[in-house]
Amino acid sequence: MAADIGMGALHGAVAREADNDAIQELDPEFYRSAAEFLGRLGRARYDGPADAINAAAASLASSLASLLLDMRLEKAGRRGGAPRPAAGLARLLDEEKFILDAGAAEEERRAQVLGAMRGGRSLLLAAAARRHKADTSTVLFLRDTDRLVGADMRRYGPFRAEEIATVPRENAQALVAKGMAARVEWWGG
């Protein structure tokens, strides 16, 4: 489970990143924690002026997350130009590596990672990190699905409708053919 963070942690991470030329170290769960925080802000509803204040806080938190991601990718030498060597690349988080691995699709993946954070979809971000590490396909389950044995002989599931999961490519193709799942195309799997 991702660590609980708030506005102060987002602001502090942005400030540390801005104050240093090198990529700063972040908790590996940072973006998932940010997604959960942004999701809570986005779902909260209040009466009167408190609702407008919450909306402003959500907008500020979203802007801070976007700024942090942009600064770190720029330091990695991949934003706005050709790749160039940069110190501290080992400090990049899996979600950032996921963006950079896309090559020509970098901007699209960046928008999708930010969209997942802003929408509070931490499970989607976790799936992005897993996809970076394995040759699999990501699917959206269209209905409840029992546990299955993957082509790699590992057990997967069970899955609930609307759950997003990464499974071996061969299994994903069979699930899609049976109408049990749909490919999540932006993963490139």
C-alpha positions as CSV (number, residue, x, y, z in Angstrom):
1,M,0.0,0.0,0.0
2,A,1.3,3.4,-0.9
3,A,2.3,5.8,1.9
4,D,-0.1,8.5,2.8
5,I,1.0,11.9,1.5
6,G,-0.7,15.3,1.3
7,M,-0.2,18.8,0.0
8,G,2.9,19.4,2.2
9,A,4.7,16.3,0.8
10,L,3.9,17.3,-2.8
11,H,5.1,20.8,-2.2
12,G,8.2,19.6,-0.5
13,A,9.1,17.2,-3.3
14,V,8.7,20.0,-5.9
15,A,10.8,22.4,-3.8
16,R,13.6,19.9,-3.4
17,E,13.6,19.0,-7.1
18,A,13.6,22.8,-8.0
19,D,16.5,23.5,-5.6
20,N,18.8,20.8,-7.1
21,D,20.3,20.1,-10.5
22,A,20.3,16.3,-9.9
23,I,17.2,14.1,-9.8
24,Q,16.2,13.8,-6.2
25,E,15.3,10.5,-4.5
26,L,11.6,9.8,-4.0
27,D,9.8,7.0,-2.2
28,P,9.1,4.3,-4.9
29,E,5.4,4.6,-4.0
30,F,5.3,8.4,-4.4
31,Y,3.2,8.7,-7.5
32,R,0.7,6.0,-6.3
33,S,0.4,7.9,-3.0
34,A,-0.1,11.1,-4.9
35,A,-2.8,9.4,-7.0
36,E,-4.6,8.3,-3.8
37,F,-4.4,11.8,-2.3
38,L,-5.7,13.4,-5.5
39,G,-8.4,10.8,-5.8
40,R,-9.6,11.6,-2.2
41,L,-9.6,15.4,-3.0
42,G,-11.5,14.8,-6.3
43,R,-14.2,12.7,-4.6
44,A,-14.7,14.9,-1.6
45,R,-17.9,17.0,-1.6
46,Y,-18.7,19.8,0.8
47,D,-21.5,22.4,1.2
48,G,-21.0,26.0,0.2
49,P,-17.6,27.7,0.1
50,A,-15.8,24.6,1.4
51,D,-16.5,22.8,-1.9
52,A,-14.8,25.6,-3.8
53,I,-11.8,25.5,-1.5
54,N,-11.5,21.8,-1.9
55,A,-11.7,22.2,-5.7
56,A,-8.9,24.8,-5.6
57,A,-6.8,22.5,-3.4
58,A,-7.3,19.6,-5.8
59,S,-6.3,21.9,-8.7
60,L,-3.1,23.0,-6.8
61,A,-2.2,19.4,-5.9
62,S,-2.6,18.3,-9.5
63,S,-0.4,21.2,-10.7
64,L,2.3,20.3,-8.2
65,A,2.2,16.6,-9.3
66,S,2.5,17.7,-13.0
67,L,5.3,20.2,-12.2
68,L,7.3,17.5,-10.3
69,L,6.9,15.0,-13.1
70,D,8.0,17.5,-15.7
71,M,11.0,18.7,-13.8
72,R,12.2,15.1,-13.2
73,L,11.7,14.1,-16.9
74,E,13.5,17.3,-18.0
75,K,16.5,16.5,-15.7
76,A,16.5,13.0,-17.3
77,G,17.1,14.9,-20.6
78,R,14.1,13.5,-22.4
79,R,11.5,16.4,-22.3
80,G,11.4,18.8,-25.2
81,G,14.3,17.4,-27.2
82,A,16.6,14.5,-28.0
83,P,17.8,12.3,-25.2
84,R,21.0,13.4,-23.4
85,P,22.8,11.8,-20.5
86,A,21.8,13.1,-17.1
87,A,23.1,12.3,-13.6
88,G,20.9,10.4,-11.2
89,L,18.9,8.4,-13.8
90,A,18.9,5.5,-11.3
91,R,16.7,7.7,-9.1
92,L,13.9,7.7,-11.6
93,L,10.7,5.9,-10.5
94,D,9.2,3.1,-12.5
95,E,6.3,5.3,-13.7
96,E,8.9,7.8,-15.0
97,K,10.9,5.0,-16.7
98,F,7.6,3.9,-18.2
99,I,7.1,7.3,-19.7
100,L,10.7,7.5,-21.0
101,D,10.6,4.0,-22.5
102,A,7.9,5.0,-24.9
103,G,10.2,6.9,-27.2
104,A,7.9,8.6,-29.7
105,A,4.9,8.0,-27.5
106,E,6.4,9.9,-24.5
107,E,4.0,12.7,-24.4
108,E,1.0,10.4,-24.7
109,R,2.2,8.3,-21.8
110,R,3.0,11.3,-19.7
111,A,-0.6,12.6,-20.1
112,Q,-1.9,9.1,-19.2
113,V,0.2,8.8,-16.1
114,L,-0.9,12.3,-15.0
115,G,-4.5,11.5,-15.8
116,A,-4.3,8.4,-13.6
117,M,-2.8,10.5,-10.7
118,R,-5.4,13.2,-11.1
119,G,-8.2,10.7,-11.3
120,G,-6.9,8.9,-8.2
121,R,-6.4,5.6,-10.1
122,S,-3.4,4.3,-8.2
123,L,-4.0,0.7,-9.5
124,L,-3.5,1.9,-13.0
125,L,-0.2,3.4,-12.0
126,A,0.8,0.2,-10.3
127,A,0.0,-1.7,-13.5
128,A,2.3,0.8,-15.5
129,A,5.2,-0.1,-13.2
130,R,4.6,-3.8,-13.6
131,R,4.4,-3.4,-17.4
132,H,7.8,-1.8,-17.4
133,K,9.3,-4.9,-15.9
134,A,7.6,-7.7,-17.9
135,D,6.5,-8.6,-21.4
136,T,2.8,-8.9,-20.8
137,S,-0.5,-7.3,-21.9
138,T,-2.8,-5.2,-19.8
139,V,-6.5,-5.7,-19.9
140,L,-9.7,-4.3,-18.5
141,F,-11.9,-7.0,-17.2
142,L,-15.5,-6.6,-18.5
143,R,-17.0,-9.0,-16.1
144,D,-16.1,-11.0,-13.0
145,T,-13.5,-13.6,-13.9
146,D,-12.4,-16.6,-11.9
147,R,-8.8,-17.3,-11.1
148,L,-6.7,-18.5,-14.0
149,V,-3.4,-20.1,-14.7
150,G,-1.3,-18.0,-16.9
151,A,0.9,-19.1,-19.8
152,D,3.8,-18.6,-17.4
153,M,2.1,-21.2,-15.0
154,R,1.5,-18.5,-12.4
155,R,-1.9,-18.0,-10.9
156,Y,-3.8,-14.7,-11.7
157,G,-7.0,-13.4,-10.2
158,P,-9.8,-13.7,-9.5
159,F,-10.8,-10.4,-11.1
160,R,-13.8,-8.1,-10.7
161,A,-15.5,-6.3,-13.6
162,E,-13.8,-2.9,-14.3
163,E,-10.5,-4.2,-12.7
164,I,-7.4,-3.5,-14.8
165,A,-4.7,-6.3,-14.6
166,T,-1.5,-7.3,-16.4
167,V,-1.5,-11.0,-17.6
168,P,0.7,-12.9,-20.0
169,R,0.1,-11.8,-23.5
170,E,-1.3,-15.2,-24.6
171,N,-3.9,-15.2,-21.8
172,A,-4.8,-11.6,-22.6
173,Q,-5.5,-12.5,-26.2
174,A,-7.8,-15.5,-25.1
175,L,-9.7,-13.3,-22.6
176,V,-10.3,-10.6,-25.3
177,A,-11.4,-13.3,-27.9
178,K,-13.9,-14.6,-25.4
179,G,-15.3,-11.1,-24.6
180,M,-14.2,-11.3,-21.0
181,A,-11.7,-8.4,-21.2
182,A,-10.6,-5.6,-23.4
183,R,-7.0,-4.6,-24.2
184,V,-5.8,-1.4,-22.6
185,E,-4.1,-0.2,-25.8
186,W,-2.0,2.6,-24.3
187,W,0.2,0.2,-22.5
188,G,1.6,-1.0,-25.9
189,G,1.1,-4.6,-24.9
